[in-house]
Amino acid sequence: MPQAAAAVIEAAEALRYIQSSTGDLRLRDIDRANDAMRAAKSLCLSALAEGQKQPAASAAFMASIGGPSSLAVFAGHLAQIDAAATAWNDAWSAWLDTLEVSELIQPATLDRDGIETRYIARTEVIGDAKAAPLRGSQALADLVAALAAVGA
C-alpha cells in the first residue's frame, strides 16, 4: 500500500503540473502524467487485492496516512478515479485531434559519420495558446479532484 499511495501522489502532482503550468506545454509532461496514472492504477489494484487478505491492517495503514476508512471506500474511490481517468484520456485525445500534424511531428536530419539520414521527430512542446484548452479542461479538473479526494 505505501507504493500505491506514493504512486497516486506522483500522478496527482504530474497532473497538477499540467493544469497549473504556463507557457509552452512539454509533451513529455503529458507522457509523465499518463505513465504515472498507469503505475498508480496498477499499484492500487494490487494494493486492493492484497488489502483484502488483511483488511484490519489495511484499514489501519489507510487511516495512518489520512486515506479512505475502509477497503470498500478505497475501491469506490478507485472507481471514481478510473472514470475520471477515462474522461481525461478522451479529453487529451480529442485535444490532440485539434492540433496540426506539423505541431506534433517535424522532419529532422541526423548526421552520423558524415551520412545524413532524414527521419520524423516528435516536437517537444505545444505553445501556450494551443495548450490552454487542455490545461483548462473539465476532465483534467475532475481527475485532479478525484485524486485529491483520496489525499493526493
Secondary structure by P-SEA (a helix, b strand, c coil): caaaaaaaaaaaaaaaaaacccccccaaaaaaaaaaaaaaaaaaaaaaaaaaacaaaaaaaaaaacccccaaaaaaaaaaaaaaaaaaaaaaaaaaaaccccccbbbbbbbcccbbbbbbbbbccccccccccccccaaaaaaaaaaaaacc
